[in-house]
Amino acid sequence: MKLPRSYYNWTSFIGSLIVVIALTLIVFLFIISTIFDQGGSYLGLFIYMALPALMIVGLILIPIGMLINLRNNATEEGYKKRKKPTIDLNDPRHQNAFVIFVISSLVFLFLTSIGSYEAFHYTESVAFCGTLCHKVMDPEYVTYQHSAHANVACVECHVGAGASWYVKSKVSGLYQVYSVLFDKYPRPIETPVQDLRPARETCEKCHWPEKFYARKLRVQKNFLADENNTEWDIVMQMKTGPLYSALGLKEGSHWHINKDVKIEYISSDNSRESIPWVRFTNLRTGESTIYIDEENPLDDSLMATLPVRAMDCIDCHNRPSHAYKSPPDYIDNALISGSISKDIPQIKYIAMDALKDPFTNKDTAFMYIDSVVTTFYQSDYPEYYAENQEKIAKAVAGIQEAYSLNAFPYMRVTYVDYPDHIGHLETNGCFRCHSDLHVSESGKTISKDCNLCHTIIAQGIPGEMMVTNVFDTLEFQHPVQLRNDVWKVAFCSECHKNLFQ
């Protein structure tokens, strides 16, 4: 089987060499990644994207070299008079060229189909989303791995089913690639994501409204920043739904997505933290009520320029897979799990003190945490430190680990930058609307009553807890005595959000 004479030129040779090298590397790296399970996400980038693109460049060079060779070997007059190419399969040279073309085309199409299929799956993988742009996506990837959705692929929520949203995600991804390559991305990444697919097309594939269940108990354990790390527990009945599941979504927090009602709002900022205008529509009767924040009303001209958004799951569950806990929360969790011993005197207090200032990088944070905690016990508890150095060293490691899972200095990400709207402790969350400040023309308000969403069944120090039954509720008692019981009139976030800013 002979190749056409026009093939014998440096351009075609180089193209062939590129094809052979690229194909050999693809096969070799594929074996490495499949059989030996080595290489990670960057290897996939080479196997399914970079090397196939290089191979295509080589394939393009081959015919280009052949055309240039044909033109160079023909006289100018003969080239101008040359007719369109003809294929004569009775001619042995044409037979050879035809067979080579058919075989190479079939092989190329076969490899292309496999490569395209694998490239599609690779770009849909968690490794591609989370580790390819490691520094940029590190906060999202780390928190995702410790979330309730850790076994759900990123694309299930961010893209969903269907070709149209896949194409949209890849087109928007081109700008993201550009931003990473030329360091144009903001720190932190701005949220909420404006072009995210509606939750009803993604979340409700698993969490559909008809299957929300009745109320549930939530047991929360906290520790005070005193010498004994005093434990303070609270047990709440969360009114996610009605008392009996057979009643559907007639009450409870999930009532907001009842199919018989529609709730819309206007936010005065892109973060959706401030909501001065709310409209409730009863879809059965057509009755509509508008509530306006009397303390922060929107100017009519400004309101006309702002979008009206229909409330969905993400407006409350805005951090379903990427939750960033505050220092009090993640230190409490470490004390509960035992990675920090609660028997160490004032460990909650000194951990809070070590974490109160922002850091520029994790190495600096780790060294500072170690220095603050160790120095504190050497000076204030010298005898205890001498006898419990190993326990304190373990506590330091626990604080560092907890910090590393919730704060990301390179991307300037903490719980303050990415607030969680479930609840109302460190952000206004529910109180963005349920503030007693949103009033309709008829005088109705969106109530701030906490018992709409939960009731307190028990609270206090273990062994001394106040307890009631599930059909009743206790009045909340603040674990720390505050002057004039200011917590009764102020939003929780007015104090808690500012603790670590």
HELIX and SHEET records of a PDB file:
HELIX    1   1 ARG A    5  TYR A    7  5                                   3    
HELIX    2   2 TRP A   10  ILE A   35  1                                  26    
HELIX    3   3 GLY A   40  LEU A   45  1                                   6    
HELIX    4   4 PHE A   46  ALA A   50  3                                   5    
HELIX    5   5 LEU A   51  ASN A   73  1                                  23    
HELIX    6   6 GLU A   76  LYS A   81  1                                   6    
HELIX    7   7 PRO A   92  THR A  123  1                                  32    
HELIX    8   8 VAL A  126  THR A  131  1                                   6    
HELIX    9   9 HIS A  134  GLN A  145  1                                  12    
HELIX   10  10 CYS A  154  HIS A  158  1                                   5    
HELIX   11  11 ALA A  163  LEU A  181  1                                  19    
HELIX   12  12 ALA A  199  GLU A  201  5                                   3    
HELIX   13  13 CYS A  203  LYS A  205  5                                   3    
HELIX   14  14 PRO A  209  LYS A  211  5                                   3    
HELIX   15  15 SER A  245  LEU A  247  5                                   3    
HELIX   16  16 SER A  253  ILE A  257  5                                   5    
HELIX   17  17 ASP A  300  MET A  303  1                                   4    
HELIX   18  18 CYS A  313  ASP A  315  5                                   3    
HELIX   19  19 PRO A  327  SER A  337  1                                  11    
HELIX   20  20 ILE A  347  ALA A  354  1                                   8    
HELIX   21  21 LYS A  362  ASP A  380  1                                  19    
HELIX   22  22 PRO A  382  GLU A  387  1                                   6    
HELIX   23  23 GLN A  389  SER A  404  1                                  16    
HELIX   24  24 PRO A  409  MET A  411  5                                   3    
HELIX   25  25 GLY A  429  ARG A  432  5                                   4    
HELIX   26  26 CYS A  450  LEU A  452  5                                   3    
HELIX   27  27 ARG A  483  LYS A  488  5                                   6    
HELIX   28  28 SER A  493  HIS A  496  1                                   4    
HELIX   29  29 LYS A  497  PHE A  500  5                                   4    
SHEET    1   A 4 LYS A 216  PHE A 223  0                                        
SHEET    2   A 4 GLU A 231  MET A 238 -1                                        
SHEET    3   A 4 HIS A 454  GLY A 460 -1                                        
SHEET    4   A 4 MET A 466  VAL A 467 -1                                        
SHEET    1   B 5 ARG A 309  ALA A 310  0                                        
SHEET    2   B 5 VAL A 261  ILE A 266 -1                                        
SHEET    3   B 5 TRP A 277  ASN A 282 -1                                        
SHEET    4   B 5 SER A 288  ASP A 293 -1                                        
SHEET    5   B 5 HIS A 438  VAL A 439 -1                                        
END                                                                             
